[in-house]
């Protein structure tokens, strides 16, 4: 088949060469959808490690709250800079290993993650308190911020109830 035969076949009405309008529109639509997905994924500035560590801190806070309610002693988390540790209070602050860990503190500095510093303790009712003795319930919600670079995640401990959404 020569070039002139191809040109002649392309111009002949009813020929089977070329693409239909439906095929062209379908391909463009698929390319558009794939482009939108790729651009959205690439522009997400969410750091998975930071989000996972924020969720882990929330789980540790809930665990300390549960231990305070079941033991009757104040339990809490001491957060300072880029690390945190769990404790219970019986006149002295006693640091304990966190569930699933062998160490008594979790250092986030090696991951480039920082947490706003605070002492979060819970009384036997599960209410968040100021200080480590668990004797003064908080009068306002406590907000902790876990951040890595310009991305941050907020953890709120609700006053009176200790609810951590």
C-alpha positions as CSV (number, residue, x, y, z in Angstrom):
1,X,0.0,0.0,0.0
2,X,1.5,3.3,-1.1
3,X,1.1,6.7,0.5
4,X,-1.4,7.8,-2.2
5,X,-3.5,4.7,-1.4
6,X,-3.5,5.7,2.3
7,X,-4.5,9.3,1.5
8,X,-7.2,8.1,-0.9
9,X,-8.6,5.7,1.7
10,X,-8.6,8.4,4.4
11,X,-10.7,10.7,2.2
12,X,-13.2,8.1,1.0
13,X,-16.5,8.4,2.8
14,X,-17.2,5.4,5.1
15,X,-13.6,4.3,5.3
16,X,-12.4,2.6,8.5
17,X,-9.3,4.7,9.0
18,X,-8.9,7.3,11.7
19,X,-10.6,7.9,15.1
20,X,-14.2,8.7,15.8
21,X,-15.2,11.8,17.8
22,X,-16.3,9.5,20.7
23,X,-12.9,7.8,20.8
24,X,-11.1,11.1,20.9
25,X,-13.3,12.6,23.6
26,X,-13.0,9.4,25.7
27,X,-9.2,9.5,25.6
28,X,-9.1,13.2,26.5
29,X,-11.5,12.6,29.4
30,X,-9.3,9.7,30.8
31,X,-6.2,11.8,30.4
32,X,-7.9,14.7,32.2
33,X,-9.0,12.5,35.1
34,X,-5.6,10.9,35.5
35,X,-3.9,14.4,35.4
36,X,-6.3,15.7,38.1
37,X,-5.5,12.7,40.4
38,X,-1.7,13.1,39.9
39,X,-1.7,16.8,40.5
40,X,-3.9,16.4,43.7
41,X,-1.6,13.7,45.1
42,X,1.6,15.7,44.3
43,X,0.3,18.9,45.9
44,X,-0.7,17.3,49.2
45,X,1.6,18.7,51.8
46,X,0.5,16.1,54.4
47,X,3.3,14.2,56.0
48,X,2.3,10.6,56.7
49,X,4.8,10.1,59.5
50,X,3.7,13.3,61.3
51,X,0.0,12.2,61.0
52,X,0.8,8.7,62.3
53,X,2.8,10.1,65.3
54,X,-0.1,12.5,66.1
55,X,-2.5,9.6,66.1
56,X,-0.1,7.6,68.3
57,X,0.0,10.4,70.8
58,X,-3.8,10.6,70.9
59,X,-3.8,6.8,71.6
60,X,-1.3,7.2,74.4
61,X,-3.4,10.1,75.9
62,X,-6.5,7.9,75.8
63,X,-4.6,5.0,77.4
64,X,-3.3,7.2,80.2
65,X,-6.9,8.5,80.8
66,X,-8.2,4.9,80.9
67,X,-5.5,3.9,83.4
68,X,-6.3,6.8,85.6
69,X,-10.0,5.8,85.7
70,X,-9.3,2.2,86.4
71,X,-6.5,2.6,89.0
72,X,-7.8,5.7,90.8
73,X,-4.3,7.3,90.6
74,X,-3.6,10.2,88.3
75,X,-2.0,9.1,85.0
76,X,-0.7,11.4,82.3
77,X,1.7,12.3,79.5
78,X,4.6,14.7,80.0
79,X,5.3,16.4,76.7
80,X,8.5,18.5,76.2
81,X,9.7,19.8,72.9
82,X,10.2,16.7,70.7
83,X,9.6,13.9,73.1
84,X,6.9,12.6,75.5
85,X,6.6,10.1,78.3
86,X,3.8,8.5,80.3
87,X,3.6,8.6,84.1
88,X,1.5,7.9,87.1
89,X,1.4,9.9,90.2
90,X,1.4,8.5,93.8
91,X,3.1,11.4,95.5
92,X,5.9,11.2,93.0
93,X,5.9,11.2,89.2
94,X,6.7,7.6,88.1
95,X,7.6,7.2,84.5
96,X,6.4,4.0,82.9
97,X,6.8,2.3,79.5
98,X,4.1,3.0,77.1
99,X,2.0,0.2,75.5
100,X,3.9,-1.4,72.7
101,X,7.2,0.2,73.6
102,X,10.2,-0.8,75.7
103,X,11.4,2.7,76.3
104,X,9.8,5.1,78.8
105,X,9.8,8.0,76.3
106,X,9.1,8.6,72.7
107,X,11.6,10.9,70.9
108,X,10.2,12.5,67.8
109,X,13.2,14.7,67.1
110,X,14.9,12.2,64.9
111,X,11.8,12.3,62.7
112,X,11.9,16.1,62.5
113,X,8.6,16.3,64.5
114,X,7.9,18.6,67.4
115,X,5.0,18.8,69.9
116,X,4.0,21.8,72.0
117,X,5.0,21.2,75.6
118,X,2.6,20.4,78.3
119,X,1.8,18.1,81.1
120,X,-1.5,16.3,80.6
121,X,-2.7,14.3,83.6
122,X,-6.1,12.7,84.2
123,X,-7.9,12.2,87.5
124,X,-9.9,9.1,88.5
125,X,-12.9,10.5,86.6
126,X,-10.9,10.8,83.4
127,X,-10.9,14.6,83.5
128,X,-7.8,16.4,82.2
129,X,-6.0,18.2,85.0
130,X,-3.2,20.8,85.3
131,X,0.2,19.5,86.7
132,X,1.0,15.9,87.4
133,X,-0.8,15.4,90.7
134,X,-4.3,15.3,89.0
135,X,-5.9,17.4,91.6
136,X,-6.9,20.6,89.6
137,X,-9.2,19.9,86.7
138,X,-8.5,22.1,83.6
139,X,-10.8,25.1,83.2
140,X,-10.4,25.2,79.4
141,X,-9.7,22.8,76.6
142,X,-6.1,21.8,76.1
143,X,-4.7,22.1,72.6
144,X,-1.5,20.3,71.6
145,X,0.1,20.9,68.2
146,X,2.2,18.2,66.5
147,X,4.2,19.7,63.6
148,X,6.8,18.9,61.0
149,X,8.0,21.9,59.0
150,X,5.0,23.9,57.9
151,X,2.5,21.1,58.3
152,X,0.8,20.6,61.7
153,X,-1.9,18.6,63.3
154,X,-3.9,19.8,66.4
155,X,-5.0,17.5,69.2
156,X,-7.6,18.8,71.6
157,X,-8.3,17.4,75.1
158,X,-11.8,18.6,76.1
159,X,-12.1,20.0,79.6
160,X,-14.4,18.3,82.1
161,X,-14.9,15.1,80.0
162,X,-11.4,14.4,78.6
163,X,-12.8,13.7,75.2
164,X,-10.1,13.5,72.5
165,X,-11.6,13.7,69.1
